[in-house]
Amino acid sequence: MAFIETVSEDHATGALANLYREDEERFGYLPNFTKAFSSRPDAYEAWRQLNGTIRGTMDLRRYELATLAAARELRSSYCALAHGSVLLGKFMDADSLQAIVSDHHNAGLDEPDVAVMDLAEKVAADATSVKQEDIDRLRALGLSDADVVDVVLAAAARCFFSKVLDALGARPDARYADQLEPGIREALTVGHAIATR
């Protein structure tokens, strides 16, 4: 399910075998995104460490909203489906999530959430479009400079991961077709189609 040849579970050895085993235990299956990094497990391990560091300093809901906004802007179905699923499972119902994906400005979010998603979108679309006013808006809404840096880091990191997966042809895992109701699945499929079994 990629444009490149990936290493199968049966042929993985050493560090790659360990990464495969860890992700299979974590997710309950081996994701296509893990296999996309099979020729460069060190890069995947570095990504996991970076992403874990970014997530570790943020409120999980804020991280997921920023990441969803960036993924939507990048047209990354894989990341939109993955992070939309986290929001759905932990923070909101299907109607709320669908409203956010459709138009986060009119989805009933509070103003800090809207501003966070706006900033994440700008970072993903064109970081040079971010202005002092964008940062001042978040400060006025109670975010510290460290909070702002966290949002920028989350969105910028998403650019790396989403673009790697899309450029290598890693399709969103087939489980999203089974686990998400059609309306949510269609709303979150903003780029490549979900893989088939």
C-alpha positions in Angstrom: 0.0 0.0 0.0 2.8 2.4 -0.9 4.7 3.7 -3.9 7.9 2.1 -2.5 8.7 -1.4 -1.5 8.3 -1.8 2.3 9.7 -4.5 4.5 7.1 -7.1 5.6 6.7 -8.1 9.2 8.2 -11.5 8.4 11.4 -10.0 7.0 11.9 -7.2 9.6 15.0 -7.5 11.8 16.8 -5.5 14.4 15.6 -2.0 15.1 12.8 -2.3 12.5 11.5 -5.5 14.0 11.4 -3.7 17.4 9.5 -0.7 15.9 7.0 -3.0 14.2 6.4 -4.9 17.4 6.0 -1.7 19.5 3.5 -0.2 17.0 1.6 -3.4 16.7 1.2 -3.5 20.5 0.3 0.2 20.7 -2.3 0.2 17.9 -3.4 -3.4 17.8 -2.2 -3.8 14.2 0.8 -2.6 12.1 -0.1 0.8 10.6 0.7 1.6 7.0 2.6 4.7 8.2 5.0 2.5 10.2 5.7 0.4 7.1 6.3 3.5 5.0 9.4 4.2 7.2 10.7 0.6 7.0 13.8 1.5 5.0 14.6 4.3 7.5 13.6 3.1 11.0 16.0 5.6 12.6 14.1 8.5 11.0 10.8 7.1 12.3 12.3 6.7 15.7 13.4 10.3 15.6 9.9 11.4 14.5 8.3 9.5 17.4 10.7 11.2 19.9 10.0 14.6 18.4 6.3 14.2 18.3 6.2 12.7 21.8 8.1 15.7 23.1 5.7 18.2 21.4 2.6 16.3 22.6 4.0 15.9 26.1 3.9 19.7 26.7 0.4 20.3 25.3 -3.1 19.7 26.5 -4.2 16.7 24.4 -7.4 18.3 23.1 -5.5 21.4 21.9 -2.8 19.2 20.3 -5.5 17.2 18.5 -7.3 20.4 17.3 -4.1 22.0 16.0 -3.0 18.8 14.3 -6.4 18.3 12.7 -6.4 21.8 11.4 -2.9 21.3 9.9 -3.8 17.9 8.4 -6.9 19.3 6.8 -4.9 22.2 5.3 -2.3 19.7 4.0 -5.1 17.5 2.6 -3.7 14.6 4.6 -6.4 12.0 4.9 -4.2 9.7 7.0 -3.5 12.4 9.7 -7.1 13.9 9.6 -8.6 10.4 10.1 -6.2 9.5 12.9 -6.5 12.7 14.8 -10.2 13.2 14.1 -10.6 9.7 15.6 -8.8 10.7 18.8 -11.1 13.8 19.1 -14.1 11.6 18.5 -13.1 9.0 21.0 -12.0 11.4 23.8 -13.5 14.8 23.4 -16.6 15.2 21.2 -19.5 13.5 19.4 -19.7 12.8 15.7 -21.8 15.9 14.9 -19.4 18.2 16.7 -16.4 16.8 14.9 -18.1 17.0 11.5 -19.0 20.6 12.2 -15.3 21.4 13.1 -14.0 19.7 10.0 -16.5 21.5 7.8 -15.9 25.0 9.3 -14.3 25.3 12.7 -15.3 29.0 12.9 -19.0 28.0 13.1 -18.7 24.8 15.0 -19.4 26.1 18.5 -15.8 26.1 19.6 -14.6 28.6 22.1 -12.4 31.5 20.8 -9.1 30.1 22.0 -9.8 26.8 20.1 -10.7 28.7 16.9 -7.5 30.8 17.2 -5.4 27.7 17.7 -6.8 26.1 14.6 -6.4 29.3 12.6 -2.7 29.5 13.6 -2.2 25.8 12.8 -3.8 26.2 9.4 -1.6 29.2 8.6 1.6 27.4 9.6 0.6 24.4 7.4 -0.4 26.6 4.4 2.3 29.2 4.5 4.2 30.0 7.6 5.3 33.4 6.2 1.6 34.4 6.4 1.7 34.3 10.2 1.8 37.9 11.6 2.3 39.5 15.0 -1.4 39.9 15.2 -2.0 36.2 15.1 0.3 35.7 18.1 -1.2 38.7 19.9 -4.7 37.3 19.4 -3.7 34.1 21.1 -2.0 36.0 24.0 -5.1 38.1 24.5 -7.1 34.8 24.8 -4.8 33.6 27.6 -2.2 31.5 25.8 1.4 32.0 26.9 4.3 32.3 24.4 5.2 28.6 25.3 1.6 27.7 24.4 1.9 29.5 21.0 5.2 27.7 20.3 3.5 24.4 21.1 0.8 25.1 18.5 3.4 26.0 15.9 5.5 22.9 16.7 2.4 20.7 16.4 1.5 22.1 13.0 5.0 22.2 11.7 5.7 18.6 12.8 2.4 17.6 11.0 3.8 19.1 7.8 6.8 16.7 8.0 4.8 13.6 8.8 1.8 14.2 6.4 4.0 15.1 3.5 6.2 12.0 4.0 3.2 9.7 4.1 1.5 11.3 1.1 4.7 11.4 -1.0 5.4 7.7 -0.3 1.8 6.7 -1.0 1.0 5.4 2.5 -2.8 5.2 2.5 -4.9 5.5 5.6 -5.4 2.1 7.2 -8.5 0.2 6.2 -9.7 0.1 9.7 -10.9 3.7 9.4 -13.5 2.5 6.8 -14.8 0.0 9.4 -14.7 2.1 12.5 -16.0 5.5 11.4 -19.5 6.2 10.3 -19.8 7.3 6.7 -20.3 11.1 7.3 -17.3 11.4 9.5 -15.2 9.2 7.3 -16.0 11.3 4.2 -15.4 14.5 6.1 -12.0 13.4 7.2 -10.9 11.9 3.9 -9.4 15.2 2.6 -6.8 13.7 0.3 -5.8 10.1 -0.5 -8.5 7.4 -0.2 -8.5 4.9 2.6 -6.7 1.7 1.8 -8.7 -1.4 1.0 -8.0 -4.7 2.6 
